[in-house]
Amino acid sequence: MKARRQAVILDLIDREPLHSQERLRRRLRQRGFNATQATISRDIADLGLVKRAGDGAYQRAGVDTSNPETAQTALERAAGEFLRRVERVQQLVVIRTGRGQAQALAEALDRAQLSESAGTIAGDDTILIIARDARRAAALANRLEAYAER
């Protein structure tokens, strides 16, 4: 039973972003496994699962998240969760987040390898993105605002 449940957990996290043990528990229940939070916590430890930096979803340890689709999804989720305000100044985009959230969003931005961005610098609650030009900075600011509104 344990091996089957853990196989289902791996299948679930490979197919969709699961950000909490409760959500994982509900998805397991839909697949016919009634597991307690303690059991799920042990399974997560046994399987060596870790949380992705960009969006906080569970993943297998050592998984490369450089897949463009995964990176884009992680960016959309991180922007929706952490982004508070976006301001553009010529070719610079300044992003405000909550305290301690800038690093996670900046990592998601970097992993997404956005064509508009030449680079990012992150502090505790502020991210500076240097865009390739003012037009791309405007497009990037609009894109990030759209992610935050979802």
Backbone as a printed PyTorch tensor [residue, N CA C, xyz], in Angstrom:
tensor([[[  0.8230,  -1.2040,   0.0000],
         [  0.0000,   0.0000,   0.0000],
         [  0.8640,   1.2640,   0.0000]],

        [[  1.9160,   1.2730,   0.8340],
         [  2.7860,   2.4380,   0.9230],
         [  3.4670,   2.7040,  -0.4200]],

        [[  4.0010,   1.6700,  -1.0460],
         [  4.6860,   1.8390,  -2.3250],
         [  3.7360,   2.3650,  -3.3930]],

        [[  2.5110,   1.8620,  -3.4250],
         [  1.5290,   2.3450,  -4.4100],
         [  1.1700,   3.7970,  -4.1480]],

        [[  0.9550,   4.1420,  -2.8730],
         [  0.6030,   5.5250,  -2.5140],
         [  1.7450,   6.4650,  -2.9020]],

        [[  2.9790,   6.0670,  -2.6320],
         [  4.1150,   6.9170,  -2.9700],
         [  4.2830,   7.0430,  -4.4840]],

        [[  3.9920,   5.9930,  -5.2070],
         [  4.0370,   6.0700,  -6.6750],
         [  2.9980,   7.0580,  -7.1850]],

        [[  1.8260,   7.0610,  -6.5690],
         [  0.7710,   8.0020,  -6.9530],
         [  1.1900,   9.4270,  -6.6000]],

        [[  1.8360,   9.6070,  -5.4600],
         [  2.3200,  10.9380,  -5.0800],
         [  3.2950,  11.4510,  -6.1350]],

        [[  4.2250,  10.6190,  -6.5490],
         [  5.1850,  11.0360,  -7.5740],
         [  4.4840,  11.3760,  -8.8810]],

        [[  3.5040,  10.5750,  -9.2380],
         [  2.7390,  10.8510, -10.4550],
         [  2.0110,  12.1910, -10.3510]],

        [[  1.4040,  12.4480,  -9.2000],
         [  0.6610,  13.6960,  -9.0090],
         [  1.5670,  14.9200,  -9.0970]],

        [[  2.7090,  14.8770,  -8.4150],
         [  3.5780,  16.0710,  -8.4350],
         [  4.2380,  16.2700,  -9.7890]],

        [[  4.3850,  15.1920, -10.5560],
         [  4.9260,  15.3310, -11.9050],
         [  3.9060,  15.9480, -12.8570]],

        [[  2.6260,  15.7540, -12.5810],
         [  1.5710,  16.2060, -13.4870],
         [  1.0330,  17.5970, -13.1790]],

        [[  1.0830,  18.0010, -11.8970],
         [  0.4850,  19.2770, -11.5300],
         [  1.2130,  19.8900, -10.3440]],

        [[  1.2000,  21.2120, -10.2240],
         [  1.8330,  21.8450,  -9.0730],
         [  0.9770,  21.6760,  -7.8150]],

        [[  1.5230,  20.9920,  -6.8400],
         [  0.8440,  20.8030,  -5.5560],
         [  1.6690,  21.5300,  -4.5040]],

        [[  1.0630,  22.5210,  -3.8640],
         [  1.8010,  23.4290,  -2.9990],
         [  1.6540,  23.1400,  -1.5180]],

        [[  0.7470,  22.2540,  -1.1470],
         [  0.5520,  21.9800,   0.2740],
         [  0.2370,  20.5050,   0.4970]],

        [[  0.4860,  20.0600,   1.7090],
         [  0.1720,  18.6760,   2.0600],
         [ -1.3430,  18.4510,   2.0200]],

        [[ -2.1030,  19.4450,   2.3670],
         [ -3.5640,  19.3040,   2.3360],
         [ -4.0560,  19.0820,   0.9080]],

        [[ -3.5200,  19.8420,  -0.0100],
         [ -3.9160,  19.6600,  -1.4170],
         [ -3.4890,  18.2810,  -1.9200]],

        [[ -2.3170,  17.8620,  -1.5200],
         [ -1.8430,  16.5290,  -1.8910],
         [ -2.7490,  15.4610,  -1.2800]],

        [[ -3.1530,  15.6580,  -0.0380],
         [ -4.0520,  14.7080,   0.6250],
         [ -5.3800,  14.5930,  -0.1320]],

        [[ -5.9300,  15.7290,  -0.5600],
         [ -7.1930,  15.7110,  -1.3070],
         [ -7.0500,  14.9970,  -2.6460]],

        [[ -5.9370,  15.2590,  -3.3350],
         [ -5.7130,  14.5850,  -4.6290],
         [ -5.5250,  13.0820,  -4.4290]],

        [[ -4.8610,  12.6770,  -3.3370],
         [ -4.7180,  11.2490,  -3.0490],
         [ -6.0790,  10.6190,  -2.7780]],

        [[ -6.9180,  11.3320,  -2.0580],
         [ -8.2590,  10.8200,  -1.7640],
         [ -9.0370,  10.5870,  -3.0630]],

        [[ -8.9020,  11.5070,  -4.0150],
         [ -9.5580,  11.3360,  -5.3120],
         [ -9.0580,  10.0980,  -6.0360]],

        [[ -7.8460,   9.6840,  -5.7360],
         [ -7.2690,   8.4860,  -6.3590],
         [ -7.4990,   7.2310,  -5.5110]],

        [[ -8.2730,   7.3770,  -4.4230],
         [ -8.6290,   6.2110,  -3.6200],
         [ -7.7300,   5.9330,  -2.4320]],

        [[ -6.8960,   6.8810,  -2.0520],
         [ -6.0000,   6.7030,  -0.9060],
         [ -6.3920,   7.6690,   0.1990]],

        [[ -6.8040,   7.1530,   1.3360],
         [ -7.0950,   7.9890,   2.5060],
         [ -5.8360,   8.0130,   3.3620]],

        [[ -5.1560,   9.1370,   3.3620],
         [ -3.9090,   9.2710,   4.1060],
         [ -4.0120,  10.4650,   5.0420]],

        [[ -3.4120,  10.3210,   6.1960],
         [ -3.3830,  11.4320,   7.1530],
         [ -2.2500,  12.3840,   6.8000]],

        [[ -2.2890,  13.5390,   7.4080],
         [ -1.2180,  14.5200,   7.1830],
         [  0.1070,  13.9380,   7.6280]],

        [[  0.1410,  13.2170,   8.7280],
         [  1.3880,  12.6210,   9.2220],
         [  1.9480,  11.6070,   8.2190]],

        [[  1.0730,  10.8040,   7.6370],
         [  1.5060,   9.8210,   6.6380],
         [  2.0850,  10.5300,   5.4140]],

        [[  1.4050,  11.5700,   4.9670],
         [  1.8830,  12.3220,   3.8020],
         [  3.2270,  12.9740,   4.1120]],

        [[  3.3690,  13.5090,   5.3070],
         [  4.6320,  14.1200,   5.7060],
         [  5.7670,  13.0920,   5.6730]],

        [[  5.5140,  11.8870,   6.1580],
         [  6.5240,  10.8260,   6.1130],
         [  6.8340,  10.4320,   4.6700]],

        [[  5.7780,  10.3410,   3.8420],
         [  5.9960,  10.0050,   2.4320],
         [  6.8650,  11.0510,   1.7450]],

        [[  6.6050,  12.3190,   2.0230],
         [  7.3900,  13.4070,   1.4290],
         [  8.8590,  13.2640,   1.8290]],

        [[  9.0970,  12.9590,   3.1080],
         [ 10.4690,  12.7680,   3.5780],
         [ 11.0940,  11.5260,   2.9370]],

        [[ 10.3520,  10.4180,   2.9110],
         [ 10.8700,   9.1720,   2.3150],
         [ 11.2420,   9.3590,   0.8480]],

        [[ 10.4060,  10.1050,   0.1250],
         [ 10.6290,  10.3230,  -1.3030],
         [ 11.6590,  11.4180,  -1.5860]],

        [[ 12.0400,  12.1600,  -0.5340],
         [ 13.0170,  13.2340,  -0.7010],
         [ 12.4880,  14.4100,  -1.4890]],

        [[ 11.1770,  14.6430,  -1.3860],
         [ 10.5840,  15.7530,  -2.1320],
         [ 11.0150,  17.0820,  -1.5310]],

        [[ 11.1300,  18.0790,  -2.3870],
         [ 11.4770,  19.4320,  -1.9600],
         [ 10.4890,  20.3920,  -2.6050]],

        [[ 10.4680,  21.6110,  -2.0980],
         [  9.6080,  22.6400,  -2.6850],
         [ 10.4170,  23.4560,  -3.6870]],

        [[  9.7920,  23.7280,  -4.8330],
         [ 10.4370,  24.5820,  -5.8310],
         [ 10.5270,  25.9920,  -5.2950]],

        [[ 11.6190,  26.6530,  -5.5960],
         [ 11.8050,  28.0210,  -5.1270],
         [ 10.8210,  28.9860,  -5.7810]],

        [[ 10.5540,  28.8100,  -7.0500],
         [  9.7160,  29.7630,  -7.7690],
         [  8.2820,  29.7990,  -7.3250]],

        [[  7.6710,  28.6320,  -7.1330],
         [  6.2450,  28.6280,  -6.8180],
         [  5.8750,  27.8170,  -5.5880]],

        [[  6.8290,  27.1700,  -4.9570],
         [  6.5430,  26.4350,  -3.7310],
         [  5.8630,  25.0950,  -3.9280]],

        [[  5.7960,  24.5950,  -5.1450],
         [  5.1870,  23.2970,  -5.4010],
         [  6.1960,  22.1860,  -5.1000]],

        [[  5.6800,  21.0280,  -4.7050],
         [  6.5570,  19.8930,  -4.4530],
         [  7.1620,  19.3810,  -5.7520]],

        [[  8.4090,  18.9330,  -5.6530],
         [  9.0780,  18.3190,  -6.7960],
         [ 10.0790,  17.2970,  -6.2660]],

        [[ 10.5310,  16.4290,  -7.1470],
         [ 11.5800,  15.4820,  -6.7930],
         [ 12.8750,  16.2590,  -6.5950]],

        [[ 13.6720,  15.8500,  -5.6340],
         [ 14.9520,  16.5130,  -5.3970],
         [ 15.8330,  16.3790,  -6.6330]],

        [[ 16.5400,  17.4400,  -6.9730],
         [ 17.4600,  17.4060,  -8.0910],
         [ 16.8190,  17.5600,  -9.4530]],

        [[ 15.5110,  17.7650,  -9.5030],
         [ 14.8490,  17.9450, -10.7920],
         [ 15.2250,  19.2970, -11.3440]],

        [[ 15.6360,  19.3080, -12.5750],
         [ 15.9870,  20.5620, -13.2400],
         [ 14.7060,  21.2230, -13.7130]],

        [[ 14.4470,  22.4260, -13.2340],
         [ 13.2260,  23.1290, -13.6210],
         [ 13.4800,  24.0720, -14.7890]],

        [[ 14.4570,  23.7310, -15.6290],
         [ 14.7430,  24.6040, -16.7530],
         [ 13.7950,  24.3760, -17.9220]],

        [[ 12.8730,  23.4300, -17.7920],
         [ 11.8510,  23.2210, -18.8080],
         [ 11.1100,  24.5430, -18.9760]],

        [[ 11.0630,  25.1040, -20.1880],
         [ 10.4470,  26.4230, -20.3820],
         [  8.9890,  26.4870, -19.9240]],

        [[  8.2220,  25.4500, -20.1670],
         [  6.8140,  25.4670, -19.7600],
         [  6.6920,  25.4600, -18.2410]],

        [[  7.5030,  24.6520, -17.5750],
         [  7.4910,  24.6000, -16.1140],
         [  7.9350,  25.9340, -15.5370]],

        [[  9.0020,  26.4920, -16.1140],
         [  9.5140,  27.7750, -15.6300],
         [  8.4780,  28.8850, -15.8090]],

        [[  7.7660,  28.8740, -16.9260],
         [  6.7300,  29.8840, -17.1750],
         [  5.5860,  29.7470, -16.1780]],

        [[  5.1620,  28.5300, -15.9320],
         [  4.0930,  28.2820, -14.9560],
         [  4.5230,  28.7340, -13.5700]],

        [[  5.7640,  28.4260, -13.2180],
         [  6.2870,  28.8330, -11.9090],
         [  6.3210,  30.3560, -11.7880]],

        [[  6.7000,  31.0320, -12.8730],
         [  6.7260,  32.4950, -12.8560],
         [  5.3240,  33.0660, -12.6790]],

        [[  4.3690,  32.5400, -13.4090],
         [  2.9930,  33.0380, -13.3010],
         [  2.4740,  32.8750, -11.8750]],

        [[  2.7460,  31.7200, -11.2940],
         [  2.2800,  31.4670,  -9.9240],
         [  2.9940,  32.3870,  -8.9270]],

        [[  4.3070,  32.5030,  -9.0640],
         [  5.0740,  33.3510,  -8.1430],
         [  4.6460,  34.8100,  -8.2500]],

        [[  4.4310,  35.2860,  -9.4720],
         [  3.9890,  36.6760,  -9.6520],
         [  2.6080,  36.8680,  -9.0310]],

        [[  1.7340,  35.9210,  -9.2410],
         [  0.3940,  36.0150,  -8.6570],
         [  0.4120,  36.0360,  -7.1420]],

        [[  1.3690,  35.3310,  -6.5730],
         [  1.4390,  35.2270,  -5.1170],
         [  2.2340,  36.3600,  -4.4650]],

        [[  3.3580,  36.7600,  -5.0780],
         [  4.2820,  37.6750,  -4.4110],
         [  4.2550,  39.1120,  -4.9130]],

        [[  3.9060,  39.3370,  -6.1660],
         [  3.9970,  40.6700,  -6.7540],
         [  2.9600,  41.6120,  -6.1400]],

        [[  3.4200,  42.7690,  -5.6930],
         [  2.5260,  43.7710,  -5.1030],
         [  2.3480,  44.9730,  -6.0280]],

        [[  3.4650,  45.3970,  -6.6740],
         [  3.4070,  46.5850,  -7.5230],
         [  4.5330,  46.5190,  -8.5550]],

        [[  4.2550,  47.0350,  -9.7360],
         [  5.2510,  47.1020, -10.8060],
         [  5.3420,  48.5480, -11.2690]],

        [[  6.5570,  49.0150, -11.4270],
         [  6.7650,  50.3810, -11.9280],
         [  7.8820,  50.3370, -12.9690]],

        [[  7.6500,  50.9980, -14.0840],
         [  8.6600,  51.0450, -15.1410],
         [  9.2560,  52.4350, -15.2120]],

        [[ 10.5790,  52.4830, -15.3050],
         [ 11.3060,  53.7360, -15.4960],
         [ 12.2560,  53.4890, -16.6640]],

        [[ 11.8840,  53.9950, -17.8200],
         [ 12.6140,  53.7720, -19.0660],
         [ 12.8340,  52.2750, -19.2750]],

        [[ 14.0720,  51.7890, -19.2390],
         [ 14.2800,  50.3680, -19.4820],
         [ 14.4370,  49.5680, -18.1930]],

        [[ 14.0800,  50.1750, -17.0700],
         [ 14.1280,  49.4970, -15.7830],
         [ 12.7190,  49.1650, -15.3240]],

        [[ 12.5700,  47.9850, -14.7250],
         [ 11.2920,  47.5850, -14.1450],
         [ 11.5510,  47.3080, -12.6670]],

        [[ 10.8410,  48.0180, -11.8050],
         [ 10.9800,  47.8460, -10.3650],
         [  9.7420,  47.1180,  -9.8600]],

        [[  9.9740,  46.0170,  -9.1780],
         [  8.8860,  45.1900,  -8.6480],
         [  8.9490,  45.2310,  -7.1310]],

        [[  7.8000,  45.4540,  -6.5230],
         [  7.6830,  45.4230,  -5.0590],
         [  6.9480,  44.1490,  -4.6720]],

        [[  7.4540,  43.5010,  -3.6220],
         [  6.8330,  42.2920,  -3.0830],
         [  6.6240,  42.4820,  -1.5920]],

        [[  6.0790,  41.4860,  -0.9400],
         [  6.0420,  41.4910,   0.5160],
         [  7.4460,  41.2190,   1.0500]],

        [[  7.6320,  41.4450,   2.3340],
         [  8.9470,  41.2050,   2.9460],
         [  9.3790,  39.7560,   2.7580]],

        [[ 10.6300,  39.5910,   2.3480],
         [ 11.2070,  38.2670,   2.2030],
         [ 10.7510,  37.4950,   0.9740]],

        [[ 10.0000,  38.1180,   0.0800],
         [  9.4560,  37.4050,  -1.0740],
         [ 10.1580,  37.7180,  -2.3830]],

        [[ 11.0190,  38.7130,  -2.3840],
         [ 11.6590,  39.1310,  -3.6370],
         [ 12.5660,  38.0450,  -4.2040]],

        [[ 13.2870,  37.3290,  -3.3680],
         [ 14.2120,  36.3120,  -3.8570],
         [ 13.4860,  35.2070,  -4.6170]],

        [[ 12.3630,  34.7520,  -4.0840],
         [ 11.6190,  33.6800,  -4.7540],
         [ 11.0920,  34.1280,  -6.1120]],

        [[ 10.5620,  35.3370,  -6.1750],
         [ 10.0550,  35.8470,  -7.4470],
         [ 11.2060,  36.1010,  -8.4240]],

        [[ 12.3230,  36.6330,  -7.9390],
         [ 13.4730,  36.8810,  -8.8160],
         [ 14.0060,  35.5710,  -9.3880]],

        [[ 14.0390,  34.5280,  -8.5850],
         [ 14.4950,  33.2320,  -9.0970],
         [ 13.5560,  32.7220, -10.1810]],

        [[ 12.2570,  32.8850,  -9.9690],
         [ 11.2890,  32.4690, -10.9950],
         [ 11.4860,  33.2900, -12.2740]],

        [[ 11.7560,  34.5810, -12.1330],
         [ 12.0230,  35.4310, -13.3000],
         [ 13.2660,  34.9480, -14.0470]],

        [[ 14.3230,  34.6620, -13.3090],
         [ 15.5640,  34.2070, -13.9400],
         [ 15.3830,  32.8600, -14.6340]],

        [[ 14.6910,  31.9370, -13.9950],
         [ 14.4900,  30.6050, -14.5780],
         [ 13.6300,  30.6630, -15.8400]],

        [[ 12.7260,  31.6320, -15.9040],
         [ 11.8530,  31.7530, -17.0740],
         [ 12.6190,  32.2720, -18.2950]],

        [[ 13.7980,  32.8210, -18.0850],
         [ 14.6470,  33.3070, -19.1620],
         [ 13.8680,  34.1850, -20.1550]],

        [[ 13.2660,  35.2250, -19.6250],
         [ 12.4490,  36.1250, -20.4280],
         [ 13.3100,  36.8870, -21.4300]],

        [[ 12.8650,  36.9380, -22.6570],
         [ 13.6410,  37.6060, -23.7100],
         [ 13.7560,  39.1120, -23.4640]],

        [[ 12.8120,  39.6820, -22.7320],
         [ 12.8350,  41.1240, -22.4620],
         [ 13.9080,  41.5060, -21.4380]],

        [[ 14.3270,  40.5590, -20.6210],
         [ 15.1930,  40.8420, -19.4850],
         [ 16.6670,  40.5770, -19.7720]],

        [[ 17.4980,  41.5530, -19.4170],
         [ 18.9440,  41.3560, -19.4800],
         [ 19.4510,  40.8150, -18.1520]],

        [[ 18.7160,  41.0710, -17.0540],
         [ 19.1190,  40.5830, -15.7480],
         [ 18.2450,  41.1090, -14.6390]],

        [[ 18.3790,  40.4930, -13.4590],
         [ 17.6010,  40.9020, -12.2850],
         [ 18.5270,  41.0490, -11.0850]],

        [[ 18.1160,  41.9280, -10.1990],
         [ 18.7770,  42.0990,  -8.9090],
         [ 17.6590,  42.1090,  -7.8720]],

        [[ 17.8070,  41.3010,  -6.8250],
         [ 16.7390,  41.2150,  -5.8260],
         [ 17.2520,  41.5400,  -4.4340]],

        [[ 16.4180,  42.2490,  -3.7140],
         [ 16.6590,  42.5090,  -2.3020],
         [ 15.6590,  41.7240,  -1.4860]],

        [[ 15.2200,  42.2970,  -0.3870],
         [ 14.2640,  41.6330,   0.4880],
         [ 12.8420,  41.7530,  -0.0360]],

        [[ 12.4630,  42.9570,  -0.4770],
         [ 11.0990,  43.1780,  -0.9540],
         [ 11.0480,  43.9590,  -2.2730]],

        [[ 12.1890,  44.0510,  -2.9460],
         [ 12.2660,  44.7990,  -4.1980],
         [ 13.1280,  44.0440,  -5.2030]],

        [[ 12.6860,  44.0540,  -6.4480],
         [ 13.4480,  43.4550,  -7.5390],
         [ 13.6440,  44.5220,  -8.6060]],

        [[ 14.8590,  44.5970,  -9.1360],
         [ 15.1570,  45.4730, -10.2530],
         [ 15.4310,  44.5760, -11.4570]],

        [[ 14.6680,  44.7780, -12.5230],
         [ 14.9050,  44.0690, -13.7730],
         [ 15.4180,  45.0820, -14.7750]],

        [[ 16.5370,  44.7650, -15.3910],
         [ 17.0640,  45.6120, -16.4540],
         [ 16.6010,  45.0030, -17.7650]],

        [[ 15.7540,  45.7320, -18.4540],
         [ 15.2240,  45.2550, -19.7380],
         [ 16.1780,  45.6580, -20.8520]],

        [[ 16.0070,  45.0240, -21.9860],
         [ 16.8980,  45.2770, -23.1240],
         [ 16.6490,  46.6470, -23.7580]],

        [[ 15.4330,  47.1770, -23.6160],
         [ 15.1170,  48.5270, -24.0860],
         [ 13.7940,  48.9390, -23.4420]],

        [[ 13.4190,  50.1920, -23.6370],
         [ 12.2150,  50.7320, -22.9930],
         [ 10.9430,  50.0310, -23.4690]],

        [[ 10.8920,  49.6840, -24.7420],
         [  9.7060,  49.0050, -25.2780],
         [  9.5280,  47.6370, -24.6100]],

        [[ 10.6170,  46.9070, -24.4710],
         [ 10.5400,  45.5900, -23.8240],
         [ 10.2510,  45.7180, -22.3330]],

        [[ 10.7220,  46.7840, -21.7290],
         [ 10.4220,  47.0230, -20.3150],
         [  8.9190,  47.2260, -20.1260]],

        [[  8.2990,  47.9880, -21.0210],
         [  6.8540,  48.2160, -20.9490],
         [  6.1000,  46.9000, -21.1420]],

        [[  6.5240,  46.1030, -22.1100],
         [  5.8650,  44.8140, -22.3610],
         [  6.0210,  43.8900, -21.1590]],

        [[  7.1980,  43.8750, -20.5500],
         [  7.4390,  43.0300, -19.3790],
         [  6.5970,  43.4810, -18.1910]],

        [[  6.5310,  44.7690, -17.9650],
         [  5.7140,  45.2860, -16.8600],
         [  4.2490,  44.9000, -17.0580]],

        [[  3.7640,  45.0280, -18.2780],
         [  2.3750,  44.6530, -18.5630],
         [  2.1480,  43.1610, -18.3490]],

        [[  3.0950,  42.3520, -18.7840],
         [  2.9680,  40.9050, -18.6270],
         [  2.9210,  40.5240, -17.1470]],

        [[  3.8120,  41.0960, -16.3520],
         [  3.8600,  40.7700, -14.9210],
         [  2.5930,  41.2300, -14.2030]],

        [[  2.0830,  42.4070, -14.5620],
         [  0.8200,  42.8770, -13.9750],
         [ -0.3210,  41.9270, -14.3100]],

        [[ -0.3370,  41.4100, -15.5260],
         [ -1.3830,  40.4520, -15.9230],
         [ -1.2740,  39.1680, -15.1070]],

        [[ -0.0650,  38.6940, -14.8640],
         [  0.1150,  37.4870, -14.0380],
         [ -0.4010,  37.7230, -12.6280]],

        [[ -0.1320,  38.9210, -12.0960],
         [ -0.5400,  39.2280, -10.7260],
         [ -2.0490,  39.3180, -10.5770]],

        [[ -2.7360,  39.6740, -11.6600],
         [ -4.1970,  39.8390, -11.5970],
         [ -4.9500,  38.5280, -11.6860]],

        [[ -4.2800,  37.4640, -12.1030],
         [ -4.9470,  36.1650, -12.2650],
         [ -5.3130,  35.5370, -10.9630]]])
